[in-house]
Amino acid sequence: MNKNGRLCLFFAALLVIMAGCGPDPFFIPVTSIEGVPTTGTTKQPLILTGRVKPGFASKTTIVWTVTNPGNAKASIVERNTLHANTDGTVHIQARIAGGAAGGKDYIEDFRIEFSEGSGSDPGSTIPVTGVSLDYFSYTLSSVGKTITLTPTITPPNATNRNVTWESSDNAVATVDTVDNNGKVTAKAAGIARITVTTVNGFTATCEVTVTVMPLPFMAKAVTAGSNHTVAIDADGSLWAWGSNSNGQVGNKSTADCKSPVQIGTAADKWKQVSAGDNHTVAIDTNNKRWVWGSNSNGQLGNGSSGANAEKNEPSQIGDNKNWKLVSAGKDHTVAIDTDNKLLTWGANGSGQLGNNSNTGSNSPVPIRNDKNWVQVSAGNNHTVAIDTNAKLWTWGSNSNGQLGNGNSGANEDSKIPVSIEADKNWVWVSAGNNYTVAIDGSDRLWAWGSNSSGKLGLGNITADPEKPTLIGDTDKWLQVSAGNNHTVGIKTDGSLWAWGSNSSGQLGNNNSSGTTSQLNVPTQIGTDKNWAQVSAGNNYTIAIKTDGTLWAWGANNNGQLGDGTTSQRNTPTQVMR
């Protein structure tokens, strides 16, 4: 895979197109029509009603016609009102277009006897004495499902048979009047009482329960922060969950979320997002930058900073930049605009902004305008980036050799970008907690910096290499992500690999028995070879398969796995919503 192809992982879109043909497998045919009046009063309007069975049939609209008016000289004077001038037998037909099996019309014939009776005087009325429904309770299995409720009016020849319908909770289920029947539509999980009322106040109620089965989260991008996760759905909508103490989830709250919650509206479309320690930065499809969460060190880049400057919902930064790529670190942020220029902001105690100072900035600062950039990654206190010539640059803290320039120590920080290993033609880089991992143009994996818990994958935990060190000899890598104390990567064959600390099951190999379970070399997780993207957080991991399904494992104390619990998972667990 070439450099451009690999970088597209940042903006990958997974489309699932499903096409089908032939009969609708979910079609439910009509079996009968019940409750049709059998008698009527001469010269009095008779409302034709019928209960379609089953009540959840796919087609329920009845069209009435007179097939034999007989001596009664009957006719349909409105869509469902029958009128007879004299005594006699009237033959009528009920037709439901497409209601029978195979898409044919459902047809049923009925006979109604008209007599003069006590109500023959056009000025007299026959009052309604009661109403009932064909169901006392009903369950709709998903949002969008419908059920048509048919009222039975007593007596059948009552003069005014009109009714009204009402739902006790329109957020759960709505009801519309269709030919005097009530068409109920499920809107959300819950219980709603559907009530029918006659003109003179008689009522009947059906309790409708709406159940919503969780659906697989289909993602095209995901990012793991310290303890919160943000993902872009296949439809471009933005979702987040996990720790929310600083509003980093972005749902106008500071309460943790154990399941994915949509950020903004369905109309909002996003193309890239990055989760930092306690803040989040994202770019929408209009290339505008949005920020939320902690702003203690100006990491939101909105011109302010401090404990009271945090945002608990996305806030657009009103500058004139068009943004292409963003990466959120511990307390600083780095980004590339559509002109391929690099900008940084936030904390700068170790020079991680790269502006030749240790002074932080609460607004974007341009870095090396003489260069064009294609990728950048913000770690805890250091930054790494690749320019358009495939050269790798590093700056910021170098306490453990994470800059890869051959030095390490408290006095070896760099306040400006420094090029390293210029002959490698770098295509991918990720900055973690005091270490760096990268892939060169030959798909080889390199690592340097802190090797605590074996997170470099060297096979030992003693060395903190100060220069890029090759991991394996012939392995070919597609992507790699550096976390706090563990690393995860995907090889070019789609297999998933992990190494480093496993204290919370973050490696996903079903083993988390403390330090003895850590892995000092890359180890394959499972046998699947359909992994597309992976991101390492603080003791947890989240990844996307090629079919768009989202999986998570490891620590879950803040609900960062998104499975609705706070239980640790030692193997990949599918995220639903």
TAGI-V519245 format. One line per field, one symbol per residue. ss: DSSP state (@ for helix, = for strand, . for the rest). phi: phi as a letter, one per 40 degrees, with the letter a starting at -180 (. if undefined). burial: # if it has 16 or more other C-alpha atoms within 10 Angstrom, else .. A space follows every 10 residues. Layout:
BEGIN
ss->???
phi->???
burial->???
END
This chain:
BEGIN
ss->..@@@@@@@@ @......... .......... .===....== =....==... ===....... ..======.@ @@..====.. ===....=== ======.... @@@..===== =====..... .........= ===...==== .....====. ====...... ..=====... ..======.. ======...= ========.. ..======== .....=.=== ====...=== ===....=== ==........ =.....==== ===......= =====...== ====....== ===....... .......... ======.... ..======.. .======... .=====.... .......... =======... ..======.. .======... .=====.... .......... ...======= .....===== =...====== ....=====. .@@@...... ........== =.....==== ==...===== =....===== .......... ...@@@@.== ====...... ======...= =====...== ====...... ..=.....== ====.=.
phi->.ccccccccc bcbbbbbbba agcccbcbcc babbgcdbba bdgbcbccba ccbccbdcbb ccbbaccacf ccfcaccbdb bbbbcbcibb bbbbbbcgcc dggcccbabb bbcbacfccc cdccbbccbi aabcbcaabb cacgcbabcb cbcbccbdcb bcbbbabcac ccabbbcbfg cbccbcbaci bbccbbbccb gcbabbcbbb bbccbccbbb aaabccabbb bbcdcgcbba ahdacbgccg bgabcdbcbd bcbgbcccbb baaabccbab babcccgccb bahcbdbgcc gbgbahccbc bbadbcccbc cbbbaaabbc bbbbabcccg cbbbahcacb gccgbgabcc bcadbcbfcc bbbbaaaccc babbabcccg cbbbahcbdb gccgbgbahc bbcbcbcbcb fcccfcbaaa bbcgabbabc ccgccbaahc bcggccgcga bccbccbdbc bgbbcbbcaa bcbcbabbab cccgcbbaah cbcbgccgbg aacgccccbc bdbcbgbcbb cbaaabbcga bbabcccgcb baahcacbgc cgcgbbccbc bdbccba
burial->..#...#..# ####...... .......### ..#.###.## ########## ##.####### ##.###.##. .#.###...# .######### ########## ....###... #.####..## .....#.#.# ####.....# .##..##### ###.###### #######..# .######.## #########. ########.. ..######## #.....#### ########## ########## ########## ########## ####....## ########## ####..#### ########## ##.##...## #######... ..######## #######..# ########## ######.#.# #######... .######### ########.# ########## #####.##.. .######### ....###### ########## ########## ########## #..####### #....##### ########## ##.####### ########## ##....#### #####...#. ########## ######.### ########## ####.#.### #######
END
